[in-house]
C-alpha cells in the first residue's frame, strides 16, 4: 500500500486464461488475449484494462475505492464482482454479477494516476437507457449505477451507451471455463469463439449469417466446436491450407 508501489502488468495469451490474486485480497480473472496494469496506493486501487476482457472479484475496502479504466470509461466498486470487456477501439462493456458498480466517462486529462489520484464520479446515477453527447468534449456518461444482472455497452465514438439486462449466471461465465450461447446469431458466436483460437473459424456462406444457434461448451473443448455445429445444424466445413476453417450451409 505504499505510494511508491510500481504498477504491475499481467497478460494472458491467445487460448490462455490466468488468475491473479492481488495484495488486498481481490482476484482478477484474465481472459484470452487480454492484459491489465495494476497499481495500488494508500488512496485507491487502480486497474487499467489494456485489452481484452477481465472479471474482478473485489475485496471490500471502503477507504480505497477499486477503479477500473478502459480507455476513457471508469468502473468504480468497493466490494463486488463484475466484468469489463474492451471489445474494440470504440466499445467497452461492463456487466455486474454481485454488488454495485458505477460506470462513468472521464476526459483524457482526468484519468487516475499515481500523482493526481482518482477523480471519483458523482453518486447520483443518470436515467434512461440511451444518452447522446451534444459535443465531443461533453461527458455523456456522468455516472450510471449498475446492479446484478445489468450490463452497459458504451460506444465513445458515437457518444452513446445502451443499458440492458443479462442473466447473472452468465456474467463472467468464461472465467469458470464455459461458454453458453442461447439462440445467438452464428456470427456473434463465432466472434466469441475465435478469441480463444489460433486457427480461426470463418463463415463462407452468407445464408449462415441469419442462423441462430444454441450451444454450450467448456473452453478447454473448443476444438470440438465445429464438429458440434456440423452434428447439430445444417452446416459443413472446409479446412484451408493455412489452418482456418470455413463454414458453409449443408445442402
Backbone bond lengths (Angstrom), bond angles and torsions (degrees), N, CA, C in turn:
res aa  C-N    CA-C-N  psi(-1)  N-CA   C-N-CA  omega(-1)  CA-C   N-CA-C  phi
1 X - - - 1.451 - - 1.524 111.57 -
2 X 1.301 115.85 16.88 1.455 119.70 179.12 1.522 109.90 -79.50
3 X 1.339 116.29 140.27 1.463 119.99 -176.95 1.520 113.18 -65.31
4 X 1.315 117.50 -17.45 1.455 120.68 179.78 1.528 112.03 -90.87
5 X 1.338 116.23 6.45 1.456 121.06 -178.46 1.526 110.31 -58.43
6 X 1.307 116.81 130.11 1.468 122.05 -177.60 1.524 110.56 -80.28
7 X 1.329 118.18 130.09 1.467 120.08 177.28 1.526 111.31 -58.23
8 X 1.324 115.59 145.69 1.461 121.31 178.16 1.522 109.08 -117.64
9 X 1.323 115.82 145.12 1.458 121.39 178.27 1.525 109.51 -112.61
10 X 1.329 115.56 133.58 1.464 121.77 178.97 1.522 108.61 -123.77
11 X 1.340 116.68 136.72 1.458 121.65 -175.04 1.524 111.09 -132.98
12 X 1.322 114.97 155.14 1.465 122.47 170.32 1.519 107.54 -129.90
13 X 1.321 116.90 131.13 1.460 121.57 -178.92 1.530 110.64 -78.13
14 X 1.327 116.55 173.57 1.466 121.52 177.07 1.525 109.13 -60.47
15 X 1.334 116.42 128.31 1.457 121.44 -179.13 1.516 113.84 85.49
16 X 1.332 117.50 -2.96 1.464 121.88 -178.11 1.520 110.01 -110.37
17 X 1.332 116.52 149.52 1.454 123.20 170.53 1.523 108.31 -129.40
18 X 1.320 115.96 146.88 1.461 119.29 -173.83 1.520 109.90 -141.16
19 X 1.344 116.13 143.26 1.460 121.91 175.32 1.520 109.10 -113.73
20 X 1.338 116.33 129.79 1.460 122.21 179.07 1.524 108.49 -119.17
21 X 1.332 117.24 128.58 1.457 122.48 178.28 1.533 108.03 -101.99
22 X 1.328 116.42 118.84 1.454 121.64 -175.31 1.529 111.46 -86.70
23 X 1.329 115.49 164.56 1.462 121.27 -173.91 1.523 113.60 -66.52
24 X 1.354 117.47 -20.69 1.466 119.89 -179.39 1.520 112.64 -88.58
25 X 1.342 117.46 -0.75 1.462 121.78 -177.71 1.511 113.44 98.69
26 X 1.329 117.67 -3.88 1.463 120.76 177.24 1.529 110.45 -77.30
27 X 1.340 115.82 156.69 1.459 121.43 177.32 1.522 109.15 -120.25
28 X 1.327 115.25 141.55 1.467 121.87 178.06 1.517 107.70 -122.82
29 X 1.332 116.61 118.19 1.457 122.41 179.03 1.527 107.79 -101.87
30 X 1.321 116.71 114.07 1.458 122.16 -173.54 1.526 109.48 -100.25
31 X 1.312 116.17 124.32 1.456 121.70 -178.05 1.525 110.43 -82.55
32 X 1.328 115.63 176.02 1.450 122.49 179.81 1.527 112.06 -55.25
33 X 1.332 116.06 140.81 1.462 122.96 176.16 1.532 111.73 51.01
34 X 1.324 116.27 50.34 1.462 122.17 -176.94 1.524 110.21 -134.24
35 X 1.340 115.75 158.46 1.464 120.06 -179.65 1.519 110.04 -153.19
36 X 1.349 116.21 145.00 1.461 122.08 177.21 1.520 109.45 -135.96
37 X 1.336 115.36 155.00 1.451 122.68 172.10 1.526 107.51 -117.32
38 X 1.331 117.62 128.81 1.463 122.87 -174.86 1.523 109.62 -114.46
39 X 1.329 116.07 131.85 1.461 121.30 179.55 1.529 109.42 -141.90
40 X 1.333 117.13 115.61 1.457 122.57 178.13 1.528 110.24 -108.98
41 X 1.334 116.26 141.80 1.464 122.06 172.61 1.521 107.99 -135.87
42 X 1.329 116.69 -174.90 1.458 120.86 176.77 1.520 111.98 -68.37
43 X 1.332 117.04 -20.91 1.463 121.10 -172.91 1.523 114.24 -102.04
44 X 1.309 117.34 -29.13 1.453 118.44 -176.46 1.518 111.68 -155.96
45 X 1.323 114.12 165.82 1.469 122.83 173.36 1.530 105.91 -117.80
46 X 1.309 115.95 118.04 1.461 121.31 -170.21 1.523 110.03 -123.29
47 X 1.335 115.94 127.25 1.463 121.90 176.66 1.529 108.24 -127.08
48 X 1.312 116.90 126.62 1.460 121.78 175.88 1.525 108.88 -103.52
49 X 1.329 116.44 122.27 1.463 120.91 175.31 1.522 107.52 -82.55
50 X 1.311 116.42 110.54 1.461 121.66 -176.83 1.519 111.74 -81.19
51 X 1.315 115.66 -38.01 1.466 119.99 175.59 1.520 108.46 -165.11
52 X 1.333 115.93 158.97 1.450 121.18 172.40 1.520 114.45 80.83
53 X 1.351 115.80 -144.43 1.460 122.17 -169.92 1.527 110.28 -137.73
54 X 1.324 115.01 139.09 1.460 120.72 -177.90 1.526 109.22 -140.49
55 X 1.333 116.21 143.31 1.461 122.41 175.79 1.520 107.95 -113.62
56 X 1.345 116.31 130.97 1.454 121.66 -175.20 1.525 110.79 -113.43
57 X 1.327 115.98 134.32 1.455 122.58 168.51 1.522 105.55 -116.26
58 X 1.338 116.32 104.21 1.459 121.93 -166.53 1.531 111.41 -95.88
59 X 1.321 116.21 128.02 1.462 121.66 174.50 1.521 109.42 -73.96
60 X 1.329 117.09 139.70 1.465 121.42 -177.57 1.525 111.26 -69.35
61 X 1.317 115.64 129.65 1.460 122.54 174.27 1.523 106.89 -157.81
62 X 1.334 116.64 94.07 1.466 121.36 -174.22 1.520 112.63 -66.44
63 X 1.338 117.96 -18.54 1.466 120.66 -179.02 1.520 112.20 -84.42
64 X 1.328 117.06 -16.22 1.468 120.26 -178.74 1.524 109.95 -134.10
65 X 1.318 118.40 96.09 1.467 120.56 178.15 1.523 111.05 -57.46
66 X 1.312 115.41 147.57 1.460 123.09 177.05 1.517 106.99 -99.05
67 X 1.325 116.84 112.59 1.464 122.64 -174.36 1.522 110.18 -114.18
68 X 1.331 116.41 126.97 1.460 121.66 175.41 1.527 107.83 -115.27
69 X 1.320 116.96 130.58 1.456 120.50 176.64 1.524 110.11 -117.96
70 X 1.333 114.68 145.72 1.466 122.74 171.84 1.513 105.58 -140.64
71 X 1.326 116.41 108.24 1.460 121.53 -170.28 1.531 108.22 59.47
72 X 1.349 118.03 -122.77 1.465 120.53 -178.89 1.519 112.17 -103.45
73 X 1.327 117.32 19.03 1.459 122.00 178.81 1.524 108.68 -106.09
74 X 1.342 117.06 132.42 1.459 120.97 177.92 1.520 109.84 -118.61
75 X 1.331 115.52 144.51 1.461 122.50 174.03 1.517 107.17 -123.36
76 X 1.317 116.74 122.51 1.460 122.39 -175.35 1.522 109.94 -111.39
77 X 1.336 116.63 130.95 1.456 121.66 178.48 1.519 109.04 -142.83
78 X 1.342 116.14 160.44 1.463 121.41 174.56 1.524 109.42 -112.00
79 X 1.311 117.37 -54.22 1.462 122.20 175.30 1.505 108.78 -146.46
80 X 1.307 117.51 105.86 1.457 119.61 -171.52 1.525 110.05 -168.60
81 X 1.330 116.38 -179.37 1.456 122.05 175.28 1.526 108.18 -132.99
82 X 1.322 115.34 129.43 1.455 119.02 -177.31 1.524 110.46 -158.93
83 X 1.331 114.75 165.86 1.463 122.86 -177.86 1.521 109.33 -120.16
84 X 1.333 116.32 139.69 1.462 122.14 173.06 1.527 107.70 -125.09
85 X 1.326 116.11 130.35 1.461 121.60 -174.97 1.522 108.75 -130.18
86 X 1.332 116.45 116.43 1.453 121.92 174.20 1.522 106.47 -94.25
87 X 1.327 115.04 91.67 1.452 120.27 -170.99 1.514 112.35 -70.40
88 X 1.333 116.48 -40.28 1.461 121.20 177.45 1.524 108.11 -156.69
89 X 1.331 116.52 -167.10 1.460 120.17 -175.32 1.524 112.74 -68.72
90 X 1.335 117.79 -15.11 1.459 120.67 -176.06 1.519 114.18 -113.33
91 X 1.339 117.48 -23.12 1.461 120.99 -167.46 1.519 112.62 -116.66
92 X 1.330 115.51 129.19 1.464 122.92 175.22 1.521 108.12 -128.55
93 X 1.338 117.19 134.23 1.457 120.33 176.51 1.528 109.97 -122.54
94 X 1.337 115.10 148.17 1.459 122.29 176.39 1.520 107.42 -131.25
95 X 1.337 117.57 130.14 1.456 122.35 178.82 1.525 108.84 -131.17
96 X 1.330 116.89 141.51 1.469 122.01 -173.43 1.523 110.14 -115.45
97 X 1.335 115.88 135.24 1.463 120.52 175.70 1.524 112.03 -113.85
98 X 1.339 117.88 -16.67 1.466 120.73 -179.18 1.524 109.39 -156.29
99 X 1.335 117.33 138.12 1.454 121.13 178.49 1.511 112.10 77.98
100 X 1.332 116.63 -154.77 1.457 122.64 179.64 1.526 110.14 -130.93
101 X 1.329 114.85 146.39 1.461 121.16 178.33 1.520 107.79 -134.86
102 X 1.325 116.60 133.78 1.454 121.12 178.15 1.521 109.80 -104.04
103 X 1.329 116.20 123.57 1.461 122.09 -175.85 1.522 108.87 -108.47
104 X 1.326 116.28 131.04 1.463 121.48 -177.26 1.518 110.23 -139.71
105 X 1.320 114.47 162.40 1.459 121.84 171.62 1.520 107.36 -108.22
106 X 1.334 117.02 136.68 1.458 121.02 177.44 1.523 109.02 -128.07
107 X 1.313 115.84 152.77 1.460 120.56 178.13 1.518 109.88 -71.06
108 X 1.329 115.95 157.34 1.461 120.79 -175.77 1.519 112.43 -56.34
109 X 1.334 117.56 -38.20 1.452 120.71 -177.83 1.508 114.30 -76.37
110 X 1.338 117.70 -3.70 1.454 120.78 -176.80 1.520 112.97 -114.09
111 X 1.310 117.15 12.20 1.453 119.24 177.01 1.526 109.70 -65.00
112 X 1.339 118.18 144.72 1.457 120.26 -177.02 1.520 111.82 -66.77
113 X 1.309 116.20 143.55 1.457 121.80 173.96 1.519 109.17 -150.18
114 X 1.318 117.03 174.85 1.448 121.21 -172.17 1.527 112.61 -63.78
115 X 1.325 117.88 -32.04 1.459 121.08 -175.54 1.528 112.36 -85.80
116 X 1.343 116.30 -42.81 1.460 120.19 -174.41 1.522 113.26 -88.90
117 X 1.336 116.85 -18.33 1.452 118.68 -176.26 1.512 111.68 80.11
118 X 1.331 116.52 -161.00 1.452 121.40 -173.70 1.525 110.79 -113.12
119 X 1.324 118.62 125.08 1.456 120.54 173.53 1.526 109.28 -77.73
120 X 1.306 118.23 104.93 1.458 120.73 -175.56 1.520 110.69 -76.65
121 X 1.338 117.90 133.74 1.457 120.73 -179.58 1.519 111.46 -71.80
122 X 1.319 115.93 165.18 1.459 120.60 178.44 1.522 110.53 -65.53
123 X 1.338 116.30 154.70 1.456 120.59 -177.91 1.530 112.58 -81.66
124 X 1.325 116.76 -17.49 1.454 119.19 -177.66 1.529 110.48 -83.19
125 X 1.338 118.48 123.00 1.465 120.29 178.31 1.515 111.34 -74.96
126 X 1.312 115.92 156.10 1.456 120.29 174.11 1.521 109.03 -82.38
127 X 1.313 117.03 169.08 1.456 121.22 179.97 1.511 109.98 -116.36
128 X 1.310 115.10 162.89 1.467 119.75 178.57 1.518 110.91 90.04
129 X 1.302 115.44 157.73 1.452 120.95 -176.80 1.515 113.17 -92.39
130 X 1.326 117.34 -16.75 1.456 118.72 -176.07 1.521 109.24 -150.92
131 X 1.320 116.51 124.46 1.454 121.42 178.77 1.522 109.53 -124.10
132 X 1.330 117.10 146.15 1.456 121.57 179.27 1.519 109.94 -114.84
133 X 1.321 116.36 139.80 1.463 120.48 176.17 1.527 109.36 -77.59
134 X 1.330 116.08 140.25 1.457 119.41 178.73 1.521 111.46 -86.80
135 X 1.352 117.22 -25.78 1.454 121.64 176.18 1.515 108.47 -137.28
136 X 1.321 115.97 158.25 1.458 120.21 -176.98 1.532 112.26 -64.97
137 X 1.352 117.30 -24.01 1.457 119.63 -178.93 1.524 112.21 -98.25
138 X 1.318 116.94 10.25 1.462 121.21 -179.57 1.528 109.73 -91.22
139 X 1.323 116.21 134.32 1.464 120.33 176.67 1.530 108.23 -75.18
140 X 1.326 117.65 106.50 1.455 121.04 -177.81 1.518 111.76 -84.93
141 X 1.327 117.23 -6.90 1.462 121.14 -179.27 1.529 108.56 -132.77
142 X 1.329 118.23 77.60 1.458 120.75 -174.20 1.520 114.68 -75.37
143 X 1.305 118.93 -13.15 1.463 119.18 177.16 1.509 111.71 159.04
144 X 1.344 117.94 96.47 1.459 122.12 -179.60 1.522 109.02 -108.12
145 X 1.333 116.99 119.16 1.451 121.28 -179.63 1.524 109.89 -85.36
146 X 1.330 116.58 125.53 1.459 121.88 179.01 1.528 109.84 -107.28
147 X 1.326 115.76 141.96 1.459 122.60 176.26 1.527 108.29 -117.23
148 X 1.335 118.45 168.47 1.469 120.23 -178.46 1.529 112.61 -52.62
149 X 1.329 114.72 133.31 1.455 120.88 -179.67 1.512 113.97 92.11
150 X 1.336 117.80 1.33 1.450 120.81 177.95 1.520 111.27 -108.08
151 X 1.322 114.88 145.94 1.460 121.68 177.45 1.520 108.95 -134.40
152 X 1.325 115.61 139.45 1.453 120.45 176.33 1.528 108.22 -120.98
153 X 1.336 116.00 134.30 1.465 122.25 178.04 1.526 106.73 -117.09
154 X 1.323 116.46 118.54 1.453 122.10 -174.32 1.524 109.84 -110.32
155 X 1.314 116.11 129.35 1.460 122.18 173.81 1.522 107.64 -115.49
156 X 1.321 116.03 103.83 1.457 120.15 -176.05 1.526 112.97 -69.19
157 X 1.333 116.52 -35.33 1.460 119.47 -178.03 1.527 110.52 -63.51
158 X 1.325 116.53 -41.62 1.460 121.03 179.08 1.520 111.15 -81.14
159 X 1.325 117.85 -15.87 1.452 120.99 -179.15 1.514 112.74 69.46
160 X 1.336 117.10 46.76 1.451 120.23 -178.42 1.520 111.04 -152.98
161 X 1.319 114.75 164.22 1.461 119.23 172.62 1.521 109.39 -142.26
162 X 1.329 115.86 158.51 1.462 122.22 178.37 1.522 108.31 -128.38
163 X 1.321 116.41 128.12 1.460 122.79 179.79 1.526 109.20 -104.09
164 X 1.336 116.72 126.46 1.465 121.36 -178.03 1.520 109.97 -133.62
165 X 1.327 115.18 172.11 1.460 121.77 175.68 1.520 109.55 -106.57
166 X 1.329 115.96 148.53 1.459 120.79 177.86 1.515 108.53 -146.34
167 X 1.332 116.72 157.02 1.458 120.80 179.47 1.525 109.74 -65.98
168 X 1.336 116.45 129.60 1.462 120.68 -178.08 1.520 111.27 -57.68
169 X 1.331 116.61 -37.80 1.474 120.26 -177.66 1.517 112.50 -64.96
170 X 1.335 117.25 -23.50 1.467 119.85 -177.54 1.518 113.17 -91.02
171 X 1.340 117.52 -10.10 1.463 120.38 178.23 1.528 108.74 -70.79
172 X 1.321 116.18 117.85 1.460 119.77 -179.75 1.517 114.27 69.39
173 X 1.345 117.50 21.38 1.468 119.87 -179.55 1.521 111.70 -58.77
174 X 1.328 117.01 -28.80 1.467 121.18 -179.23 1.527 112.07 -60.66
175 X 1.342 117.58 -30.13 1.465 118.37 -178.47 1.519 111.50 -74.43
176 X 1.350 116.08 -11.27 1.462 121.21 172.22 1.525 110.75 -95.41
177 X 1.346 116.08 5.63 1.459 120.58 174.91 1.512 114.95 85.82
178 X 1.333 117.68 22.41 1.464 118.72 -178.88 1.522 111.53 -136.25
179 X 1.317 115.09 151.41 1.458 123.47 173.36 1.522 107.35 -125.48
180 X 1.318 116.31 125.09 1.462 121.40 -175.23 1.525 108.45 -127.46
181 X 1.330 116.48 114.90 1.461 121.65 -179.57 1.523 108.82 -115.96
182 X 1.327 116.84 123.49 1.451 121.35 178.84 1.519 109.49 -117.11
183 X 1.334 115.29 110.34 1.462 122.70 179.51 1.522 111.49 51.71
184 X 1.330 115.31 52.47 1.459 121.81 178.32 1.524 109.95 -103.12
185 X 1.316 116.38 147.86 1.458 120.66 177.08 1.520 109.45 -62.39
186 X 1.320 116.83 136.63 1.460 121.40 -176.62 1.529 112.55 -54.87
187 X 1.356 120.39 -43.19 1.466 118.83 178.29 1.530 113.01 -58.95
188 X 1.333 117.23 -35.58 1.463 121.42 178.20 1.527 110.85 -67.23
189 X 1.330 115.60 -40.72 1.465 120.47 178.61 1.525 110.57 -64.75
190 X 1.318 116.39 -45.16 1.466 120.74 -178.88 1.522 110.85 -64.07
191 X 1.319 116.79 -39.67 1.466 120.42 178.26 1.526 111.10 -58.35
192 X 1.325 116.51 -41.67 1.469 120.69 179.53 1.528 111.07 -69.95
193 X 1.313 117.29 -45.52 1.465 121.17 -178.45 1.524 110.85 -63.61
194 X 1.319 117.43 -38.37 1.470 121.11 -178.40 1.519 113.09 -61.89
195 X 1.317 117.46 -20.92 1.460 119.88 178.49 1.529 110.92 -63.03
196 X 1.317 116.70 -23.67 1.465 121.46 -176.89 1.529 113.25 -100.42
197 X 1.324 117.59 -6.64 1.458 121.34 -171.87 1.522 111.64 -110.58
198 X 1.318 116.33 141.33 1.467 120.53 171.89 1.526 110.16 -84.29
199 X 1.336 116.82 -36.96 1.462 121.58 173.50 1.530 108.03 -94.48
200 X 1.314 116.12 103.70 1.458 121.90 -170.47 1.527 112.75 -73.99
201 X 1.336 114.85 155.13 1.456 123.12 174.91 1.531 107.69 -100.87
202 X 1.325 116.58 135.22 1.462 121.68 -177.61 1.524 110.10 -127.92
203 X 1.315 116.17 154.99 1.463 121.84 174.84 1.520 108.67 -97.68
204 X 1.330 116.12 123.76 1.459 121.03 -178.92 1.507 113.05 -108.97
205 X 1.335 116.88 5.23 1.459 121.84 -177.77 1.524 107.78 -135.52
206 X 1.321 117.73 116.73 1.468 121.50 -175.62 1.522 113.22 -59.25
207 X 1.325 117.33 -26.07 1.466 119.16 -178.97 1.527 111.34 -64.90
208 X 1.325 117.66 -23.31 1.468 120.55 179.77 1.524 112.50 -74.21
209 X 1.332 116.33 -15.96 1.463 118.92 179.52 1.517 112.29 -64.91
210 X 1.327 117.21 -21.61 1.461 121.60 -178.65 1.525 112.96 -100.17
211 X 1.328 116.71 7.35 1.459 120.26 -177.71 1.531 110.50 -90.83
212 X 1.338 115.82 124.87 1.460 121.24 174.09 1.524 109.43 -94.72
213 X 1.321 116.99 137.94 1.456 121.25 -177.58 1.525 110.03 -129.70
214 X 1.318 115.50 155.30 1.463 123.16 173.38 1.523 107.52 -126.11
215 X 1.318 115.86 111.88 1.467 120.83 -178.10 1.524 109.73 -141.24
216 X 1.325 115.12 149.54 1.464 122.25 177.74 1.524 107.96 -126.64
217 X 1.336 116.29 134.92 1.455 119.83 -178.32 1.513 111.10 -139.68
218 X 1.312 114.47 147.54 1.448 119.86 160.86 1.527 106.27 -87.63
219 X 1.313 116.87 133.18 1.453 120.72 -173.95 1.524 111.67 -57.79
220 X 1.314 117.38 -34.48 1.458 120.19 -179.64 1.526 111.99 -67.09
221 X 1.339 117.48 -15.25 1.470 121.26 -179.16 1.527 112.60 -107.93
222 X 1.328 117.54 22.14 1.463 120.11 -176.83 1.525 113.18 -64.63
223 X 1.323 116.35 -14.88 1.469 119.00 176.03 1.519 111.09 -62.62
224 X 1.335 116.92 -20.63 1.464 121.49 179.90 1.526 112.38 -92.42
225 X 1.318 117.40 4.67 1.463 121.13 -174.53 1.526 111.80 -58.41
226 X 1.320 117.19 -52.21 1.469 120.67 -176.47 1.521 110.83 -65.24
227 X 1.331 117.03 -41.97 1.471 119.83 179.94 1.528 110.99 -62.04
228 X 1.327 117.39 -37.49 1.462 120.62 178.54 1.520 111.11 -65.95
229 X 1.333 117.06 -41.32 1.461 120.01 176.91 1.524 110.78 -61.03
230 X 1.314 116.09 -42.77 1.471 120.09 -178.31 1.527 111.28 -66.04
231 X 1.330 117.29 -33.42 1.466 120.62 -179.15 1.527 112.84 -80.46
232 X 1.332 116.86 -18.62 1.461 120.56 -172.99 1.520 113.21 -108.07
233 X 1.337 116.95 -31.35 1.462 122.05 -174.60 1.526 110.15 -126.90
234 X 1.344 117.55 163.37 1.473 120.55 -180.00 1.532 110.82 -73.97
235 X 1.331 114.97 66.83 1.462 121.76 -175.69 1.515 109.55 -128.33
236 X 1.308 115.80 140.15 1.460 121.63 171.23 1.523 107.96 -128.47
237 X 1.321 116.83 161.37 1.460 119.77 -174.85 1.519 111.32 -132.41
238 X 1.325 114.90 161.41 1.457 122.56 175.45 1.528 107.67 -139.80
239 X 1.321 116.51 129.76 1.463 121.33 179.12 1.520 109.42 -95.22
240 X 1.326 116.43 125.73 1.457 121.94 -179.04 1.521 111.03 -83.56
241 X 1.312 116.17 168.04 1.467 121.12 -178.23 1.530 111.94 -64.12
242 X 1.342 117.22 -25.30 1.464 120.05 179.65 1.526 113.10 -86.75
243 X 1.347 116.46 4.15 1.454 120.98 177.15 1.511 114.50 95.93
244 X 1.329 118.66 -14.70 1.454 121.41 179.64 1.521 110.31 -70.27
245 X 1.336 115.78 149.76 1.454 121.88 -178.87 1.520 109.04 -113.56
246 X 1.319 117.29 127.31 1.457 122.60 -178.47 1.532 108.96 -110.03
247 X 1.340 115.47 132.47 1.474 121.47 -178.42 1.520 110.87 -101.10
248 X 1.345 115.32 140.67 1.462 121.80 177.41 1.509 109.01 -133.08
249 X 1.340 116.84 157.57 1.459 121.65 174.04 1.516 108.18 -73.76
250 X 1.341 116.94 130.44 1.453 121.54 -179.57 1.526 109.06 -81.18
251 X 1.299 116.53 135.33 1.455 120.72 179.39 1.517 110.58 -73.27
